[in-house]
Amino acid sequence: MNRSVAIGAGVVAVVVAVVLYLSAFTVSMTQQAIVLQFGDPRAVVTEPGLHWKLPVVQNVIYIDKRILNLNAPPEEIIAKDRKRLVVDAFARYKIVDSLRFYQSIGDPRNAEDRLKPNFVSSLRNVLGDHTLEELVRDNRAGLMTKIQTAFNQAAQQFGIEVVDVRIRRADLPEQNSQAIFQRMQTEREREAAEIRAQGNEQAQRIRSRADREATVVIAEAERDAQIARGEGDAKRNEIYAAAYSQDADFFAFYRSMEAYKKSMKGDNTTMIVEPKGEFFRYFGAESGGR
């Protein structure tokens, strides 16, 4: 009798343990859970810890609370300026409404396949309204923000929130790269030629202005020199006149000596004149006579 009671108690304990095991489930800090009864959601659990459910008839699926990555394959996109480019981008998102996420997607493993078309569509719509230069050089950060906003609006139906969108790489297709590179090189060479032409024109204007100013300065300097020479000649003539008026013979002698000095410079001076001419009159008598 006692043995039968012990066996019955053991069986009950095992059954209770199995029921407790099938009824309990735990939710970690990085998870949220949805309790399903025959596939129909019954409860959403967002708090971590130990929780309970009905055994057998209910089961639990777990939804990640962390920020998740969505990687899209490289897509060829036509920009506003009709240039083709291959864009490699990724998005980061988190599930904010686990019930809507489950109802719209079902198995969390299918999330990436369901979200990729919306992500690619947002990429095409935004980048298709902008030029290649805006993406590559001018407004890349602004375009990523626009893509994030567009993707976020499309992803709200899945209960997720897009927290970031990044463009890893945006390149030209291999078959178009060389042609576009040559066209860009030609445009840069044309711009450089225009800049050089403008620089040469500016330099010519500066040189012309400098030449004109130099001509004016030289003319003014020559004018001042002529005035100074004229004043000097006048002063010299005044001095000569004063000297002549004091002693005409000495003045004539002095002028003749100056003429001899200037005309007989060097070692090989040759003069063909009449010896008894007026020029050599002081080579005669001491009084200057012939």
Secondary structure, 3 states (H helix, E strand, C coil): CHHHHHHHHHHHHHHHHHHHHHHEEEECCCEEEEEEECCEEEEEECCCEEEECCCCCEEEEEEECCCEEEECCCEEEECCCCCEEEEEEEEEEEECCHHHHHHHHCCHHHHHHHHHHHHHHHHHHHHCCCCHHHHHHHCHHHHHHHHHHHHHHHHHHHCEEEEEEEEEEEECCHHHHHHHHHHHHHHHHHHHHHHHHHHHHHHHHHHHHHHHHHHHHHHHHHHHHHHHHHHHHHHHHHHHHHHHHHCHHHHHHHHHHHHHHHHCCCCCCCCCCCCCCHHHHHHCCCCCCC
